[in-house]
Amino acid sequence: MELPRFIVLVPCLLLATLSRGAPPAPFVAEPFGGTFTDVVGTETLPDGSVLAFERSGLVWLVRSDGARQATPVLDIHDEVGAWRDHGLLGLAVHPSFPAVPDVFLLYVVDRHHLLNAGTAAYNPSTDDYSSATIGRVTRYSLDVSGGALMAITSSRRVLIGQTRQTGLPVCHQSHSVGSILFGRDGSLMLSMGDSASYLAVDSGGQVAGGYVGQALADGILTAKEDVGSFRAQLIDSLAGKVLRIDPETGDGLAGNPWFDAASPRAARSRVWALGLRNPYRMTLLQGTGNPDAAAADPGTLVVGDVGWNLWEELSTITGPGQNLGWPIFEGLEYQSNYAALSPANPDARVPGCENVPFRELIRQDSTAGARFVAGCRVLGAESASAQNAPTANTEFGFTGSGYRDFGDAVGAWIEWTVNVPATGTHPLSFRFANGSAADRPLDVLVDGVVRQSSLSFAATGSWREWRVATTAPIALAAGNRTVRIRTVGPSGPNVDAMWVEGAASAADLPAAIPTFTHRRPFVDWRHGGAAARTPSFTSAGAGAVAAVGSGGGALGVQFSGYCALGAPRADFATWPPEWRGMHFLGDYTEGWMRTARLDSGGSLASVAPFDAGLLNLVGVYADHVNECLYVSQFSKLTRLTIPPACPGDLNGNGTVDGVDLGVMLGRWGMGGVADLNRDGGVDGVDLGVMLGNWGSCTP
């Protein structure tokens, strides 16, 4: 299911409670910045003022006292395509602001502007929506010399999307641009959806609600990218990714997992992580990463990825090349509609073989080591002869078109004809899954003679956990040999394929082809029914799930939702200890916020309700200057604060002392948490308030 987030009065919005709840004590909620048309986010400047951006293309300055500058800082509504789920959805401020007074914008371009701007055919009052277009990243400098804060329009630089062939492909009503932010290493990072249909299974071609034919004709999509949702798995596509780029040039950066120094603007050079569907909101986990650019460690990202039919998910990305699994996985498990499909990855070429299907390049999460084999270099069990071992294809993770499922009968067997090119001694390997609790050994026969009895096919912990069982070396004569495996007990494992180790072409995929283990979310929640889960493992090391509130799961109660938002962490010194380090989750459709704690390993420890009835909730933002949260609801911003026990207690320890004075002096002339009267600057008035409360606070 997909949600048209920005259309009022559509049925999905009726799921959201119309009456708002209230955040718990000691939080104070106050309106901030006045009334907006379609505000979707905020970014805080070092002086404590805030840039609030609307998806139509307007950027406003709001001072820390809540007063808004009369004129917008920037207005690019002529260029922005603000329709359905599209528009200006991301803004980042240069980390050296105001010394480098630049802002970075992430938005969808109106098609009329894309094709006609700068020509006689362009009309600024004309929009071309519901058409193929691109997402763009631009950079503007702001005039900080005094007076109104304004963008210098002549400073505009396009980092991604100079042309329709070089932009972020937008060929559907949703699943486009998301968030943009700076990593701790100074890199610029952005999230981008898969640009595929949410109305039907999309594995390529013109699918319901899309504009793929137009995008192909325009060069917005390449022919190779015409794989629908599988674009998220295609390294040579910007779609369905988190990108990491140079904020000066827009080039990919060294340290990116597939960076090509000869082609730094290629999609693969910019990709940091992949396997995302609609990562609308993403935040950086404060305190993570390395400021040394050479370390290529931007920090941990917390990503909310909007689900399709069943599961919403929140994930962390901790390093390069991590794969969040879409469309083969949704939430913590396989997405059956897509996992059943086998389109080939055009970049996964094995010499002498057809290209490898996307689904064979990623496996479910496991504590066991991975072995990826080339389907064309092994003998699939589904093509072998068998008795009491029918073919099946419902337990995903197999190669080829299926596997064989041993029936409950002693003496059931599977048999292959194997060509041995030269006489030699070789082990035989079998790819299998055993979701039972016990070993299911099989005899191995060559040309009718038992060559190894009761070869162990140990429990793998899941019928979707595929591992390899290998015999001791067996003497094999050249030519065609028959290899049979047969049950010695009442049943056997599921068997996917077999091969002779070292006899001909290597069974393993070439190392140059990227393979992945699904990076599971730290929590997912279900559509239309209270069910929230965290990842776990079986005793055999296979991926499993644990319900929130159950043994082995996070503390909390079950919940549901339809549209995940990112979860910023509020590590604010002025907040009471019980609230420090809390993540704030959101769901747009059901209009709730929840709090969550992650443990030191990044796993969900607890989750709890926080506020409800937040109609049109489109973003939650942590302000690390003013130490507060902003909640964006399209027509309004709300600021959430926890007032200190007494004004001036800037570190929340119950005493106003020299530590607090040092914080104030460090912010002198600026704004932020030390601006006690919220007039936009830290000055003598604030110092007077602090001195008047010197000593222990009296609640």
C-alpha positions in Angstrom: 0.0 0.0 0.0 1.2 3.5 -0.8 0.0 6.8 0.6 -0.4 10.0 -1.3 1.0 12.0 1.6 0.3 15.4 0.4 -3.3 15.2 -0.9 -5.9 16.3 1.6 -9.2 14.4 2.1 -8.1 11.2 0.4 -9.4 8.0 2.1 -6.1 7.0 3.6 -5.9 10.2 5.6 -9.2 9.3 7.2 -7.3 6.7 9.1 -5.6 9.4 11.0 -7.4 10.5 14.2 -8.7 14.0 13.7 -8.4 15.1 17.4 -4.8 15.5 18.6 -3.6 14.0 21.8 -0.8 15.7 23.8 2.8 14.8 24.5 3.4 13.7 28.0 4.8 15.9 30.8 7.2 17.5 31.1 7.0 18.4 27.3 5.6 21.8 26.3 4.1 22.0 22.7 3.9 25.5 21.2 3.1 26.8 17.6 6.2 27.9 15.8 6.5 30.2 12.7 2.8 30.8 12.1 0.7 29.2 9.4 2.2 27.5 6.4 0.8 26.1 3.2 2.8 22.9 3.0 5.8 22.9 5.4 7.6 19.6 5.4 10.8 20.2 7.3 13.3 22.4 9.2 17.0 23.0 9.5 18.5 25.0 12.3 21.2 27.6 11.8 24.1 28.0 14.3 22.5 31.2 15.7 19.4 29.3 16.7 17.1 30.5 13.9 15.4 28.0 11.8 15.0 27.5 8.0 11.5 26.0 7.4 10.9 24.7 3.9 7.7 24.0 2.1 7.3 21.4 -0.6 6.1 24.0 -3.1 9.6 25.5 -3.2 9.6 28.1 -0.5 12.2 28.5 2.3 11.5 30.7 5.3 13.6 32.0 8.2 12.0 31.7 11.6 13.8 33.3 14.6 14.1 31.4 17.8 11.2 33.4 19.3 8.9 32.0 16.5 8.7 35.2 14.4 9.0 34.6 10.7 10.9 36.8 8.3 8.3 38.6 6.1 10.0 37.5 2.8 11.1 34.0 1.9 14.8 33.2 2.0 14.4 31.4 -1.3 11.5 30.9 -3.7 11.9 28.3 -6.5 8.3 27.3 -6.8 8.5 27.8 -10.6 11.0 25.0 -10.8 9.6 22.6 -8.3 7.1 20.0 -9.2 4.9 19.9 -6.1 2.4 17.1 -6.9 1.3 13.9 -5.3 4.3 12.8 -3.1 6.7 15.1 -4.9 8.2 18.6 -4.3 11.0 20.2 -2.3 11.4 17.5 0.4 15.0 18.0 1.6 17.2 20.9 2.8 20.7 20.8 4.4 22.8 23.6 5.7 26.6 23.6 5.2 28.3 22.5 8.4 30.6 25.5 8.3 27.7 28.0 8.1 27.9 31.0 8.2 31.6 31.0 7.1 30.3 29.0 4.2 26.7 30.4 3.9 25.3 27.7 1.7 22.2 25.6 1.6 21.5 22.4 -0.4 18.1 21.5 -1.8 16.6 18.2 -2.9 13.4 18.4 -5.0 11.5 17.1 -7.9 11.6 19.3 -11.0 8.4 20.4 -12.8 8.6 18.7 -16.2 7.7 21.9 -18.1 10.6 23.7 -16.4 12.9 20.7 -17.0 12.2 20.8 -20.8 11.7 24.5 -21.5 13.5 26.7 -18.9 15.8 29.2 -20.7 13.9 28.9 -24.0 11.1 30.9 -25.6 8.7 28.0 -24.9 9.0 28.4 -21.1 6.0 29.9 -19.2 6.5 30.2 -15.4 2.8 29.9 -14.9 2.7 26.5 -16.7 3.1 23.2 -14.8 3.4 19.8 -16.3 2.6 17.3 -13.6 1.8 13.6 -13.8 4.7 13.1 -16.2 8.2 11.7 -16.2 10.7 14.1 -14.8 13.8 14.2 -12.5 14.9 14.9 -9.0 17.6 17.5 -8.6 20.2 18.7 -6.0 21.1 22.4 -6.1 23.3 24.6 -3.9 22.7 28.2 -3.1 24.7 30.8 -1.2 22.8 33.0 1.3 23.5 36.7 1.9 24.5 36.9 5.6 25.8 40.5 5.5 22.9 41.8 7.5 19.2 42.6 7.1 16.9 40.0 5.7 18.5 36.6 5.1 18.2 36.0 1.3 19.5 33.5 -1.2 21.8 34.9 -3.9 20.0 33.5 -6.9 23.1 33.9 -9.2 25.0 31.5 -6.9 22.9 28.5 -7.9 24.8 25.4 -8.7 23.3 22.1 -9.8 25.1 19.1 -8.3 22.7 16.4 -9.6 20.3 16.8 -12.4 21.9 19.3 -14.8 20.0 17.6 -17.6 17.1 15.2 -17.8 19.6 12.4 -18.5 21.6 13.1 -15.3 18.9 13.5 -12.7 17.3 11.3 -10.2 14.7 9.4 -12.2 11.0 10.2 -11.4 8.7 8.0 -13.3 5.8 7.4 -10.9 3.5 9.4 -8.6 5.7 8.6 -5.5 9.0 6.9 -4.5 11.2 9.8 -5.4 13.4 12.2 -3.5 13.6 12.1 0.3 16.1 13.6 2.7 19.4 15.4 2.3 22.0 15.9 5.1 25.6 16.2 5.9 27.7 13.3 7.2 30.1 13.9 9.9 32.9 13.6 7.4 31.6 16.6 5.4 30.0 14.4 2.7 26.5 15.2 1.4 24.1 12.3 1.7 20.6 11.9 0.2 17.9 9.3 0.0 16.0 8.4 -3.2 13.1 6.0 -3.8 12.9 3.3 -6.4 10.7 5.3 -8.7 8.5 2.3 -9.3 4.7 1.7 -9.1 3.0 1.1 -5.8 -0.2 0.1 -7.5 1.0 -3.3 -8.8 4.0 -5.6 -8.9 6.5 -3.6 -11.0 9.4 -5.5 -12.5 9.7 -3.3 -15.6 7.7 -1.8 -18.4 4.7 0.5 -18.2 2.9 -0.4 -15.0 -0.1 1.3 -13.4 0.3 4.9 -12.6 3.7 5.3 -14.1 5.5 7.1 -16.9 8.2 4.6 -17.8 7.7 4.9 -21.6 8.1 8.6 -21.5 11.1 8.3 -19.1 12.8 5.9 -21.5 12.1 8.1 -24.5 13.6 11.1 -22.7 16.7 9.4 -21.4 15.5 9.9 -17.8 15.7 6.1 -17.5 18.2 4.0 -19.3 17.1 0.7 -20.9 19.1 -1.2 -18.3 17.1 0.6 -15.5 13.7 -0.7 -16.9 13.4 -3.3 -14.2 10.8 -1.6 -12.0 11.3 -1.9 -8.3 14.5 -4.0 -8.9 16.2 -0.6 -9.7 16.7 -0.5 -5.9 19.1 -3.5 -6.4 20.8 -2.1 -9.5 24.1 -0.5 -8.5 24.1 1.4 -11.8 20.9 3.3 -10.9 20.4 6.3 -8.6 16.9 4.9 -7.7 16.3 3.1 -4.4 19.5 4.3 -2.8 21.3 6.4 -0.3 23.9 8.5 -2.2 27.1 10.0 -0.8 28.5 12.9 -2.9 31.0 15.7 -2.8 29.1 18.9 -1.8 31.4 21.0 -4.1 30.9 19.0 -7.3 28.2 16.4 -6.9 30.7 13.7 -7.8 30.8 10.4 -5.9 33.4 10.1 -3.2 36.3 7.7 -2.7 35.3 5.4 0.0 31.9 4.7 -1.6 31.7 1.0 -2.1 31.6 1.0 -5.9 33.5 4.3 -6.6 35.1 4.5 -10.0 37.8 7.3 -10.1 37.5 7.3 -13.9 33.8 8.0 -13.7 33.0 9.9 -10.5 29.6 11.1 -11.7 28.4 7.6 -12.6 25.5 6.2 -10.5 27.7 3.5 -9.0 30.3 6.0 -7.9 27.6 7.9 -5.8 25.9 4.9 -4.2 26.4 4.4 -0.5 23.6 1.9 0.3 20.9 0.2 -1.7 17.7 -1.8 -1.5 15.3 1.1 -0.5 11.7 1.6 -1.6 10.6 5.0 -0.4 13.1 6.4 2.1 11.2 9.6 2.7 12.9 10.5 6.0 16.5 9.9 7.0 18.5 11.4 9.9 22.1 11.2 11.1 22.7 9.7 14.5 24.6 12.4 16.4 28.0 11.4 17.8 28.7 8.8 15.1 31.1 9.0 12.2 34.6 10.4 11.8 35.3 14.0 10.9 38.4 12.9 8.9 37.1 12.8 5.3 39.8 10.2 4.5 38.1 7.8 6.8 35.0 7.7 4.6 32.8 7.3 7.7 29.9 9.7 7.5 28.2 8.2 10.6 25.1 6.0 11.3 22.0 6.9 9.3 18.5 6.1 10.7 16.1 5.6 7.7 12.4 5.2 7.6 11.4 3.3 4.5 7.7 3.3 3.6 6.4 -0.2 3.0 4.1 -1.7 0.4 1.5 -4.3 1.3 2.5 -5.3 4.8 5.4 -3.8 6.7 6.8 -0.4 7.5 10.4 -0.3 8.6 13.1 1.7 10.4 16.7 0.7 9.8 20.2 1.9 10.5 22.9 2.1 7.9 26.3 1.9 9.6 28.7 1.5 6.6 29.2 1.3 2.9 27.4 -1.1 0.6 24.7 -2.2 3.0 21.6 -3.6 1.4 18.1 -3.0 3.0 16.6 -5.7 0.7 13.8 -4.1 -1.2 12.0 -5.5 -3.3 13.1 -9.0 -2.4 12.5 -8.2 1.2 9.9 -6.0 3.0 10.4 -5.4 6.6 12.1 -8.4 8.3 11.1 -11.0 5.8 10.9 -11.9 2.1 8.4 -10.0 0.0 6.7 -12.9 -1.7 5.4 -11.1 -4.8 8.9 -10.0 -5.7 11.0 -12.8 -4.3 9.1 -15.1 -6.6 10.3 -13.2 -9.7 13.6 -13.8 -11.4 14.6 -10.8 -13.6 18.3 -10.8 -14.3 20.7 -8.2 -13.0 22.3 -6.8 -16.2 25.5 -6.1 -14.2 25.8 -9.6 -12.8 27.6 -11.3 -15.7 29.1 -14.7 -15.3 31.3 -15.9 -18.2 29.5 -18.5 -20.2 26.2 -18.0 -18.3 23.2 -15.9 -18.4 23.1 -12.9 -16.1 22.3 -13.8 -12.5 18.8 -12.9 -11.2 18.7 -10.1 -8.6 17.2 -12.5 -6.0 20.2 -14.8 -6.1 22.5 -12.0 -5.1 21.0 -11.4 -1.6 20.2 -13.8 1.2 18.3 -13.5 4.4 20.1 -12.4 7.5 22.1 -15.1 9.2 25.0 -15.6 11.6 26.5 -18.3 9.3 28.9 -17.5 6.5 27.5 -17.0 3.1 28.3 -18.9 -0.1 26.8 -17.6 -3.4 26.9 -20.0 -6.3 26.3 -19.3 -10.0 23.1 -21.1 -11.1 24.6 -22.0 -14.5 27.6 -23.7 -12.9 25.6 -26.0 -10.6 23.0 -28.6 -11.3 19.6 -27.6 -10.0 17.6 -30.2 -8.1 14.4 -29.1 -9.8 15.9 -30.5 -13.1 17.1 -33.8 -11.6 15.3 -37.1 -11.5 13.6 -37.9 -8.2 11.4 -40.1 -6.2 9.2 -38.8 -3.3 11.0 -35.4 -3.7 8.6 -33.1 -5.6 9.6 -29.7 -6.9 8.6 -26.6 -4.9 9.4 -22.9 -5.0 7.7 -21.3 -2.0 10.7 -21.3 0.4 12.7 -18.4 -1.0 16.4 -18.1 -1.3 16.8 -21.0 -3.8 18.7 -20.7 -7.1 17.2 -21.5 -10.5 13.4 -22.1 -10.6 13.0 -24.1 -7.5 14.2 -26.9 -5.3 13.1 -30.5 -4.3 11.3 -31.2 -1.1 12.0 -34.7 0.3 8.8 -36.5 1.1 8.2 -38.4 4.3 9.6 -41.7 3.1 12.7 -43.8 3.7 14.5 -44.3 0.4 13.3 -41.1 -1.3 16.0 -39.9 -3.7 17.2 -37.2 -6.1 19.6 -38.1 -8.9 21.7 -36.0 -11.3 23.8 -37.0 -14.3 27.2 -35.2 -13.8 29.9 -34.8 -16.5 33.3 -35.2 -14.9 35.8 -33.7 -17.4 38.9 -35.6 -16.1 39.5 -38.4 -13.7 40.2 -37.1 -10.2 39.3 -36.9 -6.6 36.7 -34.3 -5.7 34.2 -33.5 -2.9 30.5 -33.3 -3.9 28.5 -30.3 -2.6 24.8 -29.9 -2.0 23.0 -26.7 -1.3 20.1 -27.3 1.1 17.8 -25.9 3.8 16.6 -27.8 6.8 14.1 -25.9 8.9 13.4 -28.9 11.2 15.0 -29.2 14.6 17.2 -32.2 13.8 19.9 -33.4 11.3 18.4 -35.1 8.3 21.3 -37.2 6.9 21.4 -38.6 3.4 23.4 -41.3 1.7 25.5 -40.2 -1.3 25.8 -42.7 -4.1 27.9 -42.5 -7.3 26.9 -44.8 -10.1 24.8 -46.8 -7.7 27.5 -47.3 -5.1 27.3 -45.6 -1.7 30.4 -43.4 -1.5 29.4 -41.6 1.8 26.7 -42.8 4.1 24.7 -40.5 6.3 26.2 -37.2 5.1 25.0 -34.6 7.6 22.4 -32.1 6.5 22.2 -30.3 9.8 19.3 -28.1 11.0 19.7 -24.6 9.4 17.1 -23.0 11.6 14.7 -22.0 8.8 13.5 -23.5 5.5 14.8 -20.2 3.9 18.3 -20.6 5.4 20.4 -22.3 2.6 23.7 -23.8 3.4 26.1 -26.2 1.8 26.9 -29.8 2.8 30.1 -31.3 1.3 31.3 -34.9 1.2 34.8 -36.1 1.8 36.8 -36.3 -1.5 35.5 -39.0 -3.8 37.4 -40.6 -6.6 35.5 -39.9 -9.9 36.2 -41.3 -13.3 36.0 -39.0 -16.3 32.7 -39.0 -18.2 29.1 -39.0 -17.2 28.5 -40.2 -13.6 25.2 -40.5 -11.8 25.1 -38.9 -8.4 22.2 -39.8 -6.1 21.3 -38.7 -2.6 18.7 -40.7 -0.7 17.0 -40.5 2.7 18.2 -42.8 5.5 15.5 -41.7 7.9 11.9 -40.7 7.5 12.7 -37.5 5.6 15.4 -35.3 4.2 16.1 -31.6 3.7 15.0 -29.3 0.9 17.7 -29.6 -1.8 18.5 -26.8 -4.2 21.5 -27.9 -6.3 24.7 -30.0 -6.4 28.1 -29.6 -8.0 31.5 -31.2 -8.1 34.1 -29.1 -6.3 37.0 -28.2 -8.5 36.1 -30.4 -11.5 35.4 -27.6 -14.0 34.3 -24.0 -13.7 34.1 -22.8 -10.2 30.6 -23.0 -8.7 31.0 -19.8 -6.8 30.0 -16.4 -8.2 33.0 -14.3 -9.3 34.2 -12.0 -6.6 33.6 -9.0 -8.8 29.8 -9.5 -8.6 28.5 -7.9 -5.4 26.5 -10.1 -3.2 24.7 -9.2 0.0 23.1 -10.3 3.3 19.9 -8.5 3.9 20.4 -5.7 6.5 17.2 -6.0 8.4 15.4 -3.1 10.1 15.7 -2.7 13.8 11.8 -2.6 14.0 9.0 -3.1 11.5 5.2 -2.6 12.0 2.3 -4.0 10.2 -0.4 -2.3 8.1 -3.9 -2.5 9.5 -3.3 -4.6 12.6 -1.2 -4.1 15.7 2.0 -6.0 15.1 5.5 -4.7 15.7 8.6 -6.8 15.5 12.4 -6.8 16.0 15.0 -9.1 14.4 16.4 -12.1 16.1 18.1 -15.4 15.2 17.2 -19.1 15.8 19.5 -21.3 17.7 21.0 -22.4 14.4 21.7 -18.8 13.4 18.9 -18.2 10.8 17.0 -15.0 10.7 13.9 -14.9 12.9 11.6 -12.3 14.4 10.5 -11.4 17.9 7.3 -9.5 18.7 7.6 -6.2 20.6 6.5 -6.9 24.1 7.3 -10.6 24.0 10.1 -12.6 25.4 13.2 -11.8 23.3 11.6 -8.7 21.8 11.9 -5.1 22.8 9.9 -3.7 25.7 6.6 -2.1 24.7 3.2 -2.8 23.2 2.2 -3.8 19.7 1.3 -1.0 17.2 0.4 -0.5 13.5 0.9 2.1 10.8 1.2 2.7 7.1 3.9 5.3 6.4 7.1 5.3 8.4 9.0 8.5 9.1 12.6 8.7 10.2 13.5 8.7 13.9 15.9 11.5 15.0 17.6 11.0 18.4 17.4 13.8 21.0 20.6 13.8 23.0 20.0 17.1 24.7 22.0 18.0 27.9 19.1 20.2 29.2 16.6 17.4 29.1 16.1 15.1 32.1 18.1 11.9 32.0 15.1 9.7 31.3 14.5 11.6 28.0 18.1 11.9 26.8 19.1 9.7 23.9 15.5 9.0 22.9 14.5 8.4 19.3 11.2 9.9 18.1 9.4 7.7 15.6 6.5 8.9 13.4 3.8 7.4 11.1 2.1 9.7 8.7 -1.2 7.9 8.1 -2.0 6.9 11.6 -0.6 10.3 12.9 1.3 9.0 15.8 4.7 9.6 17.4 6.5 7.1 19.6 9.6 7.1 21.5 12.3 4.4 21.3 15.6 3.5 22.7 18.3 1.6 20.9 20.9 -0.3 22.8 24.7 0.0 22.2 24.5 -2.5 19.4 21.8 -0.6 17.5 19.0 -3.0 18.5 15.6 -1.7 19.7 15.4 -1.9 23.5 12.1 -0.3 24.1 9.3 1.6 22.3 6.4 3.5 23.9 3.5 5.8 22.8 4.2 9.6 22.8 1.5 11.5 21.0 -1.4 10.7 18.7 -3.9 12.3 16.4 -1.2 14.3 14.5 -3.0 14.8 11.2 -0.7 15.1 8.2 2.5 14.4 10.2 5.2 14.6 7.7 8.4 15.1 9.7 10.0 15.1 13.1 13.3 17.1 13.4 15.8 17.4 16.2 17.3 20.8 16.8 20.7 20.4 18.5 21.2 24.1 18.9 18.0 25.0 20.8 17.7 21.5 22.1 14.1 20.9 21.1 12.0 19.0 18.5 10.0 20.4 15.6 6.9 18.5 14.4 5.8 19.3 10.8 2.2 18.8 9.9 2.0 20.5 6.5 0.0 23.6 7.6 1.9 24.1 10.9 5.1 23.5 12.8 5.0 22.7 16.5 8.1 23.1 18.8 8.4 20.5 21.6 10.6 21.5 24.5 11.3 20.4 28.1 11.8 23.6 30.2 14.6 23.3 32.7 13.6 23.3 36.4 14.9 26.9 36.5 16.0 29.2 33.7 19.8 29.1 33.3 20.3 25.4 34.1 21.7 24.7 30.7 23.0 21.2 31.4 19.9 20.1 33.3 21.8 19.0 36.5 19.6 20.9 38.9 22.1 23.7 39.6 22.9 27.0 37.8 26.7 27.3 38.1 29.9 27.9 36.2 29.3 25.1 33.8 26.1 26.8 32.6 27.9 30.2 32.5 30.6 28.7 30.2 27.9 27.4 27.9 26.3 30.8 27.8 29.5 32.6 27.1 30.3 30.1 24.3 27.0 31.1 22.6 27.3 34.8 23.3 25.9 36.9 20.4 24.2 33.9 18.9 21.1 32.0 19.7 20.2 28.5 20.8 19.7 26.9 24.2 21.4 29.8 26.0 19.0 32.4 24.6 16.8 32.3 27.7 14.3 35.0 26.6 14.2 33.8 23.0 14.8 37.1 21.4 17.3 35.7 18.9 20.5 36.4 20.6 22.5 35.6 23.8 23.2 38.8 25.6 23.2 40.6 29.0 19.5 40.0 29.5 20.1 36.3 29.4 23.1 36.6 31.7 20.9 38.5 34.1 18.3 35.7 34.1 21.0 33.2 34.8 22.6 35.1 37.6 19.2 35.6 39.2 18.8 31.8 39.4 22.3 31.1 40.5 22.7 28.0 42.8 20.4 25.1 43.3 17.2 25.0 41.4 14.0 25.0 43.3 11.2 23.3 41.3 
